[in-house]
Amino acid sequence: MKDDETMSIWRQPTTIEQITARATGTVNGYLGVRVTEIGPDYILGELPVDERHVQPFGVIHGGVSVVLAETLGSLASMMACEPGFTAVGLEVNANHLRPVPKGDVVRGRCTPVRIGRSVQVWNIELRRGDGHLSCVSRLTTSIIEARPA
């Protein structure tokens, strides 16, 4: 491996196009959550904040921030599983640090804290359009055998 190459952590890689197609008819599709980049050890996503996402004071609802964070973390966890396994959520938390007003865009970056055989932990940072941190979230998943659909 060359010095400028990074080994990928993804054991079940997917494409942004596949992720987008699966979002149709789900909360991610209805809210407009978009995955924008899959790096060797991170996932980026975004959500343009509109009337669907705000609480009565005109800023993003905390639950919507959690939807974006959990979406990125769950996707990362599933992609990091060995083939034949999948991830299910155990716990998600979020600290809301700054408001994101309607008309802005919130962008998330998901990175691993620990990728274990039976438990994974992911860190998700959400930032407003001006780059200020708006929310930090952590997702813990349990890794189980995938069941046939």
C-alpha positions in Angstrom: 0.0 0.0 0.0 1.3 3.5 -0.9 1.6 6.2 1.8 -1.3 8.2 0.3 -3.7 5.3 0.2 -6.0 4.5 3.1 -7.4 1.0 3.7 -11.2 1.0 3.7 -13.1 -0.3 6.8 -16.1 -1.2 4.7 -16.8 -5.0 4.5 -20.1 -4.6 2.7 -19.6 -1.5 0.5 -22.5 0.1 -1.3 -22.9 3.2 -3.5 -24.6 6.5 -2.9 -27.0 5.6 -5.8 -28.0 2.3 -4.0 -28.5 4.2 -0.7 -30.6 6.8 -2.4 -32.8 4.2 -4.1 -33.4 2.4 -0.8 -34.5 5.7 0.8 -37.6 6.0 -1.4 -40.7 5.7 0.7 -38.8 5.8 4.0 -38.3 8.6 6.6 -35.0 9.4 5.0 -36.6 9.9 1.6 -39.5 11.9 3.1 -37.2 14.2 5.1 -34.6 14.6 2.3 -31.6 13.0 4.0 -28.8 12.6 1.5 -25.6 10.7 1.7 -23.0 12.8 -0.1 -19.7 10.9 0.3 -18.4 7.5 1.4 -14.7 7.7 2.3 -12.4 4.9 3.4 -13.4 5.4 7.1 -16.2 7.9 7.2 -19.6 8.8 5.7 -20.9 12.3 5.0 -24.5 13.3 4.6 -26.7 16.4 4.6 -30.2 17.7 5.1 -31.4 21.0 3.8 -33.6 22.4 6.6 -37.1 23.4 5.4 -40.6 23.6 6.9 -40.7 19.7 7.4 -37.8 19.9 9.8 -38.4 22.9 12.1 -40.1 23.3 15.5 -42.4 26.3 16.2 -39.4 28.6 16.8 -38.1 28.1 13.2 -35.0 26.0 14.0 -34.4 22.3 13.3 -36.2 20.0 15.6 -33.8 17.9 17.8 -35.5 14.7 16.6 -34.7 15.6 13.0 -31.0 16.0 13.9 -31.1 12.5 15.5 -32.7 11.1 12.4 -29.8 12.4 10.3 -27.2 11.2 12.9 -28.7 7.7 13.3 -29.1 7.3 9.5 -25.4 8.0 9.0 -24.3 5.8 11.9 -26.6 2.9 11.0 -25.5 2.9 7.4 -21.8 3.0 8.5 -22.4 0.1 11.0 -24.1 -2.1 8.3 -21.3 -1.4 5.8 -18.7 -2.3 8.4 -20.2 -5.7 9.2 -18.8 -8.9 7.9 -20.9 -10.4 5.1 -23.8 -12.4 6.5 -24.2 -10.0 9.4 -26.1 -6.8 10.0 -26.5 -4.0 12.6 -29.4 -3.1 14.8 -29.5 0.0 17.0 -28.9 -0.4 20.8 -28.6 3.3 21.8 -28.4 6.7 20.3 -27.8 10.0 22.1 -27.4 13.6 20.9 -26.3 16.8 22.4 -27.8 19.8 20.6 -25.3 22.7 20.8 -26.5 25.4 18.4 -29.7 26.0 16.5 -29.9 25.4 12.7 -32.5 27.8 11.2 -34.9 27.0 8.4 -33.1 27.7 5.0 -29.8 26.4 6.3 -28.2 23.0 5.6 -27.0 20.6 8.3 -24.1 18.4 7.3 -23.0 15.3 9.2 -19.8 13.3 9.4 -19.8 9.8 10.8 -16.6 8.1 12.0 -16.0 4.9 14.0 -15.2 4.9 17.7 -15.0 1.1 17.9 -15.8 -1.6 15.3 -16.1 -4.8 17.3 -17.4 -8.2 16.4 -20.6 -7.9 18.4 -20.8 -4.2 19.2 -19.9 -1.0 17.2 -19.9 2.6 18.4 -20.0 5.5 15.9 -19.5 9.3 16.5 -21.6 11.7 14.4 -20.9 15.4 14.2 -23.5 17.7 12.7 -22.5 21.2 11.5 -24.5 24.2 10.3 -23.8 25.7 6.9 -21.4 28.2 8.6 -19.4 25.2 9.9 -20.3 25.6 13.5 -21.0 22.4 15.4 -24.8 22.1 16.0 -25.1 18.5 17.4 -22.8 15.7 18.5 -24.3 12.2 18.6 -23.1 8.7 19.4 -24.7 5.5 18.1 -24.1 2.0 19.5 -25.2 -1.0 17.4 -25.4 -4.7 18.0 -24.1 -7.0 15.3 -26.3 -10.0 14.5 -26.6 -12.6 11.8 -28.6 -11.3 8.8 -31.9 -13.0 8.3 -33.0 -13.8 4.7 -35.5 -11.3 3.4 
